[in-house]
Amino acid sequence: MIQAAESPAVDPTMNHSPSGQRPTRIRYVMIFLSTLLAVLLYLDRVCVSTAASSMAADLNLTSAQKDSVLSAFFWTYALAQIPAGWLGDRFGARWMLGAYLILWSLSTGLMGLASSLTGILILRHSCGLFQAGAYPVAAGVVRRWVPIQSRGIASSMVAVGGRLGGVIAPILTIQLMLLWTYGTEWWSIENAARASITSWRPVMMIYGVAGIGLGIVLIWFFRDWPQEHPGVNAAELSLIQTGDVPLQTNAAVSLDWPPIIPMAKSRALWMVSFVQFASNFGWAFLITKLPQYLEEVFQTTQQNQAWISSLPLAAGICGMFLGGALTDRLTQRFGLRWGRAIAMGASRLMVALSFLALLIVDSSMGAAMCMITLGLSTDLGTPACWAFGQDVGGRHVGSVFGWSNMWGNIGAALSPLFFGMLVASAGAGNNGWNYAFIAAAVVNLAAALACFGINASKPLQAERCG
């Protein structure tokens, strides 16, 4: 049976590096593997929207049924955030991240064998359920393995992995589908109209096998605490602990239930939750409905849809790096409260303007430029949201992060249903899309105002000692 992730006893002499000893760099490997996990997280999340047309044709799905498939993942992903984050706090990242990755990859792989809408919905719900703990538990990895002054950039690195997976997913998925359809001639085919309607199935199986393999590697290499890892020396342990509560105290381990009442009473946490709701409500358009928008409004081919869909997520990588550095710099200059709030607020304002700009574009290239700005702007505020949970969460980082991420992904779950409903109700033309873009802009403007209520300098609960 898996035991609780109790921090092991540490020799007091390990808190200070011996003179001249060079710190080992196991912390970088931990963050790298967490980043690689995030790549697969988004690869499995985004690939379905790219394959949606072939999947719908193969299974005879209506437009509304296809939207329900795109939305299904986010409901269980949202609702499982707190329990999945608590399990990570309770049992540690080594076993829980490995188990989550193996199980969601199995769900993705089995989609290749599904023969009905019900089967697809069950597997997408399962994928969302098991992915729910990935980011909350990874946030705990950052807190345990990275010095406090570097958590913004470390958080952005892990989040960048997700966006990189999102960049890869549309391009890799469509190319693998075309490879399955046309064999070795796939690369020489210009403007291939469609992949075969069954070509999405082997792609899901390939992604599933890749994830299971990485899950085994994580369980082998990961450790919950720096002092548990045989590759960490005294100098690196001392460096990790600089400026923070010593990691070897029992107060750093969450053995009780998530602090639901303090979380529900925290105005700052509610404001951050709304910021994440608005962020994901708009951003989910990029990974669920963008291909449909490009096809209906600009008649782009399936291949071009994949390339254009990858551009906003690539821009998001730049946004992650800039956002991590931005919130760290603002925090040094203005303190925790405004260091986090300004970064989030500026991001929401830029997203709102990007959606409004879509009202006046008249080409797929113009739309692509707006989407690039939208992707960059969205992720400019993501590291600040991550860092907020680490700032106020204490030993409940996973649970606090899970709370706000839950509301964020409720926004993501509603997004394809909302966009699909407006587009269908408006009939032919661009009106439905324009109405949806205006609504998304209003939601993000409201979130920018909510940032004035965010204060990361006040912990959610006082830490217990002993």
N, C-alpha and C positions, 0 to 999 in steps of 0.2 A: 504494500500500500504506500502511496506517495505521502511523505511526511511534510509537515509545515516547513516553510522556508526560514527556519530559525537561523539567525546569524551566529556563526561559530565563535567560540572564545578566541581572543587574539592576544598574543603576547604583547604587553605594553611596549616592549622595545621595538615592536614593528611599526609604531606610530611615527618614528623618526628615521629618515634614511641615513645609512652609514655615510660618513664623509667620502665624497668622491664617487659614490655608487651611481651609475647611470640607471634611470628608471626603465623598466621593461615597458613594452607597448601593447600589452594584451588588451587594454581598454580600447585601442583603435580597432582591433580585430572584432571585439564585441559589437562596436558600433557598425563596423563594416557588415557583419553577418545580419545585424538588425536591419540595415539598409537593404541587403539582398532579400531578406524576407519581405520587406515592403515592396520591392520590385514585383515579386510573385503575387503579393496581395492585390496590386492593381492590375497586373496582367490578367488574373482570373476574374477580376471585377469588371474590367472594361471590354474584354474580348466578346462578350455576349452581344453588346450593342453593334459591334462590327459584323457579327454573324447573324444578326437578327433577321435580315431579309431572307437569307437562305433557310434559317431555322423555321421561319413562319411559313415559307413555301413547302418545306418538307413535312411539317406537321399540320398544314392547313389552318393556320391561326389567323384570326381577324386582327384588324389594327388595334382594337381595344385589348384583345388577348395578348398581343405582342407588348403593349404598354404594361400590362399586368406582370409579364415576365421581367421586364426591365425594372419595374418597381419592387418586385418580390424580395430581391436581395436585401434592400435597404430596411425593410420592416424588421426582420429578425436581427439584422446588424445593429439597428438602433436600440431595440428593446433589450438586447443581451449585453449592452455595453457595461452596465454597472455590475451584474453578476460575473461577467467574464473578467472585468478588471479586478474585482474582489478575489476571484480564484487565483489570478496572477499575484496579487499581494499576499495571499494566504499560502500558496504552494510554490511560488517562485517562477522565474522566467524560464529556467532550463526545461522543466517538464511541460509547463503549460504552453509556451510558445511552440515547442516541438509538436505537442499533441494537436494544437490548433491548426498548425500548418499541414500536418498529415491529413487531418480530417476534412479541412476545406478543399485540399487538393483531391482527395478521394471523391468528394461531391462533384467537383468540376469534371474529373475524369469520367465518372459514371453518367454524366449528361450525354456523352457520346453514345450511350446505349439506350437512352430514353426514347419512348415511342408515343408519348402523349403529352398534352399540355399539363396534366396532373403530375406526371413524372418530372417534367422540367421545373414546375413550380416547387415541388418538394425539394428537389436538389438545389435550386437557387435559394430557397429559404434556409436549407442546411448550410450552404456556403456562407450566407450572411451570418448565421448563428456562430459558426466556428471562426470566422474572420473578426468577429466583434471584439475579441480580447487582444488582437494583435497590437494595435497602437497603444491602448492603455498599459499593457504589460511592457511594451517597448519603452514607454515613458518612464516606467520604473527602472528599466535597465539604464537609461540615461542618468537618472537621479543617483543610482548606486555606483555607477562606474565613471562619471564625469564630474570634475570639480565644478562648483556652483557658478564660477565666473565664465565657464565655457558651455553651459547647458543650452543657451540659445542656438549657437552654431551647431552643436551636436544634435539637437532636436531637428534643426533644419536639414541636416545630413540624412537622418532617417526618413523624414518626410519627402526629401528629394528622391529617395528610392521609390516611393510610391508613384510620384509623378513620372519618373523614368519608366516604370512599368506601364503607366498609362500612355506614354509616348510610343513605347515599343508595341503595345497590344494591337492597335488598329493596323499598323503596317505589317507586323509579323503574322497576325491572324489572316488577313486577306491574302498575303503571299503564300502562306501554307495552304489555304483553301484553293488558290489557283494552281499550286503545285499538285494537289490531289486531283484537280480537274484535268489539267493539261499535261501532267507528267514533266519530263525533262525539258519540254518546249515552253514551259510557263514563262520564263524570263524574256523570251523573244516575242511574246505576244504583246502587241501594243493596244492599249485601251480595251483590254478584255472586258466584255460587257458584264458577264456574271460568272461566278464560280458555280459549280453544280450544286443542286439543292441539298445534297448529302455531305458536301465537303467539310462542313463545320464539325462533323462528328469526330474524325481522327484528330483534329486540332485540340479538342477538349481533352482527349485521352493523353496526348503528348504533354499538355500543361499539367495534367494530374500527376503523371509519373515524375516530372521535374520537381514538383512541390514535395512529393513524398521523399524524394532523395535528399532535398535540402533539409527537411524536417529531421531526418536521421542524423545529418551532420550537426544540426543545432543541439540535439540532445547529447551528442558525443562531446562537443567542445564547450558549450555554455556552462557557466557557473552563476549562481544567484548573487554571490558576494565576491568582491575582489580578493578577500583573504582566503577564499576557498579554492581559488584557481592555482594549480601548481606552477603556472608560468609567471605569476605576479611576484615581483620581489618587494623588499621593504621600501625602496625608494618610490616605486610606482604607487604602492598603497598609501604612503604619506602624501604624495602628490594628489591623489584622488580625494583624500579626506580634507585637504586644505580649505579652510574657510567654511566648513559645514559641520553639522552634528556628526560626531564620530559614527561610522557605519556599524561598529561592532556593538552598539548599545541595543538592548532589546526593544527600546522604544521605536526603533526604526522598522520593526517587523509588525505587520498588521495581522493580528490573530483574532480580532473581533470582527463584528459585522460592519458593513459600510456605514458611515455616519449620515444616514438618510435625513434625519431631522436638521442637523447643522447645514447640510447641503441645501435643503429645501428653504431654509431661512436666510441663506446668503444672497443678498441683492447682487453683489458682484458676480457670483457664479451664475445667477439667472441672466445677467446682462451678457456674460461671455457665451452662455448657452444660446441666447438669441442671435449673437454675432455669428456663431457657428451654424445656426439654423439658416440664416440669410446667406451665408457663404456657400453652404452645400445646396441650398435651393437653386441658386443661380449656377453653381459649378456643375451640378449633376446634368444640366442641359448639355454640357460639352461631351459627356460620356454616355448619354442615353438618346437624345433627340437630335443632336447636330447632324448625323448622317441623313436623317429624314428631312431636316430643314434644307440642307444642301441639294438634295435630290428634288424636292418639290418646288423650291424657289428658283434654283439656278440650274437644274437638270445635270448635275455633275455625275460622272461615272463612279462606279463602286471603288475603283482604285484611287481616284482623286479624292473621294470622300475620306478614305483611310489616311491619305497623306495630310489633308487639311485638318482632320480630327486630331492628328498627332501634334500639330503645331502649337495649339494653346497649352497642352501639357508640357511640351518642351519649354515654352516660355515660363511655365510654372516652376520649372527647375531653377531658372534664373531668379524668379521671385522668392523661392525658398532660401537661396543663398543670401540674397539681398535682405530678405526679411529677418533672417537670423542675425546678421551683422547689425541691421537697423535697430532691432529691439535691444540688443546688447549695448549698442552705443547710446541709445536714448536712455536706457536704464542707468548707465554710468553718468549721464549728464543731468537727468531729471529725477532719478529715483525709480523704484519699482512701479509705483502707481502709473505715472505718465509714460514711463518707458514701455509698458505693455499697452496702455490705452491708446496712445497716439498711433502706434504701429497698426493696431486693429482698425481704428477709425479711419485712417488714411486709406487703408486697403478697401474698406467698404465703400468709401466715396468714389474711388477710382473704378470699382466694379459697376456701380450705378451709372456712371458716365459712359462706360463701355457698352452697357445694354442700350442706353439711349442712342448711342451712335449707330447701332444696328438699324434704327428706324430710317436712316437716310442713305444707306449703302445701296448700290444698284448692280453689284457684281460679286461673284464668288471671291475674287481677290480682296475686295473691300470688306466683305464679311469675314474673311480669314484674318485680316489685320485687326478687326474689332475683337475677334475671338482670341487672338494672341494677347492683346491688351487685357482682356478679361481673365485669361489664364494667369498672366503675370501678376495682375492686381490681386486676384483671389489669394494666391499663395504668398504674397508679400506679408499678409497678416497671420499666416498659419503658425510660424514659429512662436509668435507672441502668445497665441492661444495655448500652445503646448506648454510654453514656459510658465504661463499663469497657473496651470494645474500643478506643476512642480513647485512653484513658489508657495502656494497656499495649502497643498494637499498633505504635507508631512508624510506620515507612514501610510496614508490612504491615497497616494498619488494615482494608482490605477482606478480607484473608485471615483475620485473627483474628475479625472480625465474622462472616465466613462460616462459620467453624468452629462457633461457638456457635449460630448461626442454623440450621445444618444439623441439629444435634441437636434444636433446638426444633421444626423442621418434620417431623422423624421422629415426634415426639410428635403433631403435627397430622395426619400421615398415618395413624397408628394409631388416632386418636380415633374417626372415624366407623365404622371396622371394629369397634372394641372395643364402642362403644355399641350398634351394630347387632347384634352377636353376643349380648350380654347380654339385650337386649330380645327378640330372637327366641327365645332359649333359655328365657326365663322364661314365655313364653306371654302370655295375656291379663292385663290388670291393670297395676299400677304397679311390680311387684317388680323387673322388669328395669331400669327407669330408676333406681330407688332403689339397686340394687346398683352401677350405674355411677357414680352421684353419690358414694356412699361411697368407691369406688375412686379417683375423681378427688380427693376431699378428702384421702385418705391420701397420694397422690403429692405434693400441694402442701404438706402438713405436712412431709414429708421434705425437700422443697426449701427450706422455711424454715430447717430445721436446717442444710442445706448452706451457707447464706449465711455461717455462722461461718468457713468455709474460704476465703472470697473476700478477696483483698487486691489492690486496684487500684493500690497505691503502688509495686509492683515491676514494671518493664517486662519484657516477654517476652524481649527481646533488647536488648543495649546497642547504641545507634546508632553506625554507622560514620561517620566524618567524611571530608571530602575530596570 
